[in-house]
Amino acid sequence: MDQPSRGIANEPIAVHTLAQAIFVVNKHAKTALKPQSLYYLKQKALNQLIKEGKAKKVGLHFSDNPKNSRQQSDVIVECGEYIFHLPPTREDKTSLPHLGNRLTEKRNPKAQVSLSKARAIIQKYLGIENTEQQNKKDFPKRKRDQWKKKPDCFASSFLGNDLNFYKR
C-alpha cells in the first residue's frame, strides 16, 4: 500500500507566507539596480492572488512619487496583513473608490525572509522556473586569467608593432 507523497510541491502555500515573500521582493526591488524582474514577480503574484480571491483591491490613492510631476493614483491591494500598490488599469480607475492621500500611520509588519527564499516561494506559487540559476550558467563570472592575456600597456598607432619601447 503506497501512501501519497507529502512533498512540499503538493502543499498549498499559505497566504501569509506569500504576502511576506511579496513584501520582501518589493522591499528589495526599491533599491535594486535592475528591479524589473522583482516588480514583475510582485505584480504577477498579486494579480494571481486577486484572481483566486486571496487578496482584494481596496481602492485608489494618490501616488507618493508621481512620474513627471503629474498627479497619479495607485491601486491599494490588501493581502493578509500586508498592503501593496499596483499600477491601475482603466477598469480600476472607474470601478474603485478614490481614498485620497496615503495614510502614513498604516505600516506593513516586518518579514524575516531572505530575498532568495522569497523569490523561490513566489516562483513556486506561480509555476515559474528558477531563472536565477539559469542566469548564472549563461553569464559566468569573469575569470582572473582573462586579465593576464591582455598586454600591460596600450598599443599606439605611432609606435607600430614594436612595443619594446615600454618594456625597458
C-alpha positions in Angstrom: 0.0 0.0 0.0 1.6 3.1 -1.2 0.9 6.3 0.6 0.6 9.5 -1.4 3.8 11.6 -1.1 3.6 14.6 1.1 6.2 16.7 -0.6 6.3 20.4 -0.5 5.2 20.7 -4.1 1.8 19.3 -3.3 1.1 21.6 -0.3 -0.6 24.9 -1.0 1.3 27.9 0.1 -0.3 30.0 2.9 -1.5 33.5 2.1 0.6 34.9 4.9 3.8 33.3 3.6 3.0 34.6 0.1 2.4 38.1 1.4 5.7 38.0 3.3 7.5 36.9 0.2 5.9 39.7 -1.9 6.8 42.2 0.8 10.5 41.2 0.8 10.7 41.1 -3.1 9.1 44.6 -3.2 11.4 45.9 -0.5 14.5 44.8 -2.4 13.1 46.0 -5.7 13.1 49.6 -4.4 16.9 49.6 -4.0 17.9 47.1 -6.8 19.9 48.3 -9.8 17.7 46.4 -12.2 14.3 46.0 -10.4 12.2 44.9 -13.4 12.2 41.2 -12.6 11.4 41.8 -9.0 8.5 44.1 -9.8 7.3 41.6 -12.4 7.2 38.8 -9.8 5.3 41.1 -7.3 2.7 42.2 -9.9 2.2 38.6 -11.3 1.8 37.1 -7.8 -0.6 39.8 -6.6 -2.8 39.5 -9.8 -2.9 35.7 -9.3 -3.9 36.2 -5.6 -6.6 38.6 -6.6 -8.0 36.1 -9.2 -8.1 33.4 -6.6 -9.9 35.7 -4.1 -7.0 35.6 -1.6 -6.3 39.3 -2.0 -8.6 42.2 -2.8 -8.3 45.6 -4.3 -9.4 48.2 -1.7 -9.3 51.4 -3.7 -7.1 54.1 -5.2 -4.9 56.7 -3.6 -2.5 59.4 -4.8 1.0 58.2 -5.5 3.8 59.5 -3.3 6.2 59.7 -6.2 4.3 60.6 -9.4 6.0 60.4 -12.7 6.8 63.7 -14.5 5.3 65.7 -11.6 1.8 64.7 -12.7 -0.9 63.6 -10.3 -1.0 59.8 -10.4 -3.0 57.2 -8.5 -2.1 53.6 -7.4 -4.3 50.7 -6.6 -4.2 49.5 -3.0 -4.2 45.7 -2.7 -4.7 44.0 0.7 -3.3 40.6 1.1 -3.4 39.1 4.6 -1.8 41.7 7.0 0.1 43.4 4.2 -0.9 46.3 1.9 0.7 46.7 -1.6 0.4 49.1 -4.5 -0.1 48.2 -8.2 -0.5 50.4 -11.2 -4.2 50.9 -12.0 -5.9 49.6 -15.1 -8.7 51.5 -16.9 -11.3 49.4 -15.1 -9.7 50.1 -11.7 -10.0 53.9 -12.3 -13.8 53.6 -12.9 -14.8 50.9 -10.5 -12.7 51.5 -7.4 -13.3 54.3 -4.9 -10.6 57.0 -4.6 -9.4 57.3 -1.0 -7.3 60.4 -1.3 -3.8 60.6 0.2 -1.8 57.7 1.6 -2.2 57.1 5.4 1.3 57.4 6.9 0.4 55.6 10.1 -0.5 52.4 8.4 2.6 50.2 8.1 3.3 46.6 6.9 4.6 44.2 9.5 8.3 43.2 9.3 9.2 40.0 7.5 12.2 37.8 8.3 12.6 36.1 4.9 15.7 36.2 2.6 15.3 37.5 -0.9 16.3 34.2 -2.5 13.8 32.3 -0.4 11.1 34.9 -1.1 11.7 34.6 -4.9 11.6 30.8 -4.6 8.3 31.0 -2.8 6.7 33.3 -5.4 8.2 31.3 -8.4 6.9 28.1 -6.9 3.4 29.6 -6.4 3.3 31.0 -10.0 4.8 27.9 -11.5 7.8 29.8 -12.9 11.2 28.0 -13.2 14.1 29.4 -11.2 15.6 31.9 -13.6 18.5 32.8 -11.2 20.3 29.6 -11.7 19.9 29.8 -15.4 21.4 33.4 -15.5 24.5 32.1 -13.6 25.1 29.5 -16.2 24.6 31.9 -19.1 26.7 34.7 -17.7 29.6 33.2 -15.6 31.8 35.5 -13.6 34.9 36.9 -15.3 37.9 34.8 -14.7 41.2 36.3 -13.5 43.0 34.5 -16.3 41.3 36.8 -18.8 43.2 39.8 -17.4 46.6 38.0 -17.8 46.0 37.6 -21.5 45.8 41.4 -22.1 49.0 43.4 -22.7 50.4 45.5 -19.9 50.1 48.7 -22.0 48.0 50.2 -24.7 49.4 49.9 -28.2 49.7 53.2 -30.0 49.5 53.7 -33.8 52.6 55.9 -34.0 54.7 53.1 -32.3 53.8 50.5 -34.9 54.1 46.9 -33.8 57.2 47.3 -31.8 56.2 47.6 -28.1 59.8 47.1 -26.8 59.8 50.8 -26.1 57.6 50.3 -23.0 59.4 47.2 -21.7 62.7 49.0 -20.7 
